[in-house]
C-alpha cells in the first residue's frame, strides 16, 4: 500500500508540472515528434494489430468476444473503486463494489452481467487521469504514445498509475494475476475487430489521420470528464464525423 501512495504522490507532482487549463483548444508543441510516433503506431497496426484482430474476430463468436470484454471490465472494477474513493465519489465506489461482487460470483467472474441486467448496477467508468482532473491538475500538452495512441500529459500519468492501483494485482498470486491484463489485451483486440470500419476510415482514409485522431481524442476525453467545450470545437468535431461517416 505504501508503494501505491508513493506512486500517487509522485504522479500528483508530475501532473503539477503542467498546469495548463482544460477545454482551450489544442496544445501540441511537439507535433513533429508526435507525428513520428503516430506513423510508428500506424505501421504496428497494419502489420500486427489489424491481422491479429481479424484472426481473433473470425475465430471466435461475437458472444464469446463480448464475454471476454465483460471479464476485462469486471477485473478493472477494483481499480475504479480506488479512483472513486480518491475522488470522494462514495456512490460510485459503492455501485462499482457491488457490481464487482455480484458479477464475480453470480456472473462467473464477469462472463455474465447480472449486476446490470438484474440489479440495474451499471458500471461507473473512471481512471486516475480523471482523479487528477478532479484534484485540479490541468491536462497539459497533447502526446501520442507508442502502441497506446492519443493521450495528454495528465492522462499519461494517470495511465501509469492505473497499472498499479488495482488491488487485484496484489491480491492474486502468479499466474492468476495475469488474467486481468490478458483479458484486457484480448478485449482491445476484439474492439479493433468490432469497430474496424470506423478505425480504418480514421487511420487510413482520412486526409490527415494524425490531426483527426488527436482532435477526436481531445473532444471525447473532455466530454468524458464533463468539461464544457466551445461552440467552435463542437462544430469542428461535427465536421470530422461528417467527413468520416458521411453523416
N, C-alpha and C positions, 0 to 999 in steps of 0.2 A: 504493500500500500504506500509506503514511503517513497518508493521509486515512482509511482504514479503521481504523487503530489509534487515531487521534484520536477517531473516532466511537465505537469500542468503549469507550474511556476515559471519554468523556462519558456514554455510556449507563450505564456502571457507576456513575458519580457520581449520575446522576439516579435510578437504581434504589436507591442507598444512602439517598436522601432519604426513602424509605418502607420501613421495616424490619419491618412487621407480619408475624407468622408465617403459616404455611400451615395449611390444613385446620381453621380455627377459626370456622366459620360464615360469615356474610355480612357484609362491611363495605361499606356502601353509604350513606355520609353525604350524597352528592349525588344522592339518588334523584330528587328533583324535576327536576333538570336532565337526568338520565339518561332519565327517562320522556319528556321532551320530545324528546330525540334518538331514542328508541325510536319515538315516534309519527311522526317525520320518516322514519325508516327504513321503517316500515310503508307510508307514503304512496309512497315511492320504489319499494318492492317491488310495490305494487299497480299503480302507473301505468307502470312501466318494466321492472323485472326479471322479474316474472311473465309479462307478454306476450312479452318477448324470449325467455325460456326456452321458452315454448310454441312459438314460431316456430322456434327453434333445434332443439328436440327433435323436432318433427314434420317438419322439413325434412331432417334427417339421420338415418341409421340408427343404432341403438344401438351397433353395432360401430364406426362412424365416430366417434361421440361418445366411446366408450371409448378409441379410438386417440388422440384429442386429449388426453384425460386422462392417458394414459401419456406422451405427449410432454411435457406440462406437468410431470409428476413427474420425468421424466428431466432436463429443464432445471434443476430445483430441486436436483438431487443435488450439484453442486459446492458450493453454499451449505451443504448439510447436512454435507458433508465438513469445511468450515471450522468448523462448530459442533462436530462430532465431535472435532476436534483441540483446540478450545478447552476441551472437557470432558475431555480426555485419554483419550478413548474411541478407542484406536487400532484396535481390532477393528471398530468401527462405521465408522471412516474408511476402512479397507481394503475392507470389504464394499461401501460406497457408491461408492468409487472404481472398483472392478472392475465393479460393476453399471453405472455410467455409461459406462465404456469399452466394455463388451460391447453394451449396448443402443444406444449411439450409432453403432456400426459394424454389427454383425450385426442389430441391431433397427431399422436405418434411422432413426436419430435418436430412437428411443424408441417408434415406432409399434408395434413388436413388443416382447415381453418374453422374449428367450432367456435373459437372466441369471437370471430367476426360474424359467422353465419348464424350462430345460435344465441350469442350473448350481446351482439352489437358492439363489441370492443374492437374498433378499428385501430390500426397502428398509428401512432403519432411519430412521424419520422423527424429526426433531429441529428445533429452531429456537433463536434467540438468547434467547428467553424461558426456554427450558429451560436454556440455558447460564448465565443469571443465577441460576436456581434452584440449579444445581449449585455456583455460586460462593457461595451462602449468602444471596442477596438475597430478602427477603420479597415476597409477591405484591402487597402494597399494597391500595388501595381498588378496588372494582369500578367500571368505567366502561363506558358504551355509546358506541361510536364511530360518527360519521356514516358511512353507506354500508358500514361494516365489521361493526358489531354488537357483541355482548358481548365484553368484554376485562377485564383488570386493569391496574393501573399498570405492573407488571413486564412483562406480555405486550405492552402497548402500546409500551414502549421496545424490546422485542425485535422487534416487527413493523417498527418504523422502521429498526433496524439491519439487519435481514434484507434490506431493499431495496438495501443497498449492499455486502453481504458475499459475494454470488455472483460468483466470478471471471469467469463468462461475460459479465457486464455490462461488464467491462473488456477482455476478450479479443476480443470481436466488434465489428466496425465497424457503423455505421448503413447500411442498415436491419436487418441481421441481429440486432442486439441487441434489436430489438423482438419477436423471435419468442417469447422466454420470457414476457414479460408478456402478449402476445396469447394464447398457448396457455393461460396460467393463467386469464385472464379468460374465455375460451371454456369452459374446464373447469368453472369455477364456475357459469356459466350452465347448462351441462349437468347439473351436480349439482342445481341448483334445479329442473330439469325431472324428473330421475330420482327425487328424493325429495319431489316436490310434495305428495303426500298427507300425509306426516308434517309438512312445514314448514307447510302450510296449517292443519293441525289445531292446531299450536302457536301460530301467529301470529293466526289468525282464528276459531278455535273454542273456545279455552280462555277461562276466566273472567278471568284476568289474564295476558295474554301476556308482559308485561314480567317479572313475577316468575318465570313458568315458564321463559322463555328464560335469565334470569340464573342460576337455580338449576341448570338443566341444564348450562349452560356451565361453571359453577364445579365441579360434580361431575365432569364429563367431563375438564376440564383438569387437575384434581388427580389423577384416575385416570391420565391420560397421563403425569404426572410421577412417579407412584409414591407419591403422598402418601397416608398412611393416613387414612381418614375415620372419623367416629364412627358408632356404630350408629344414632343418631338421624338422621344425614344419609343413611345408606343407606335407612332407612325412608321418609324424605321423597322421595328420588328414585324409589323403587319406587312410591310413591303417585302421583307425577307421571306416570310411564309408564303406570300403570293408568288414570289419568284420560284420558290422550291416546289410548291404543291399546286400552283395554278389556281388558287382559291381567291 
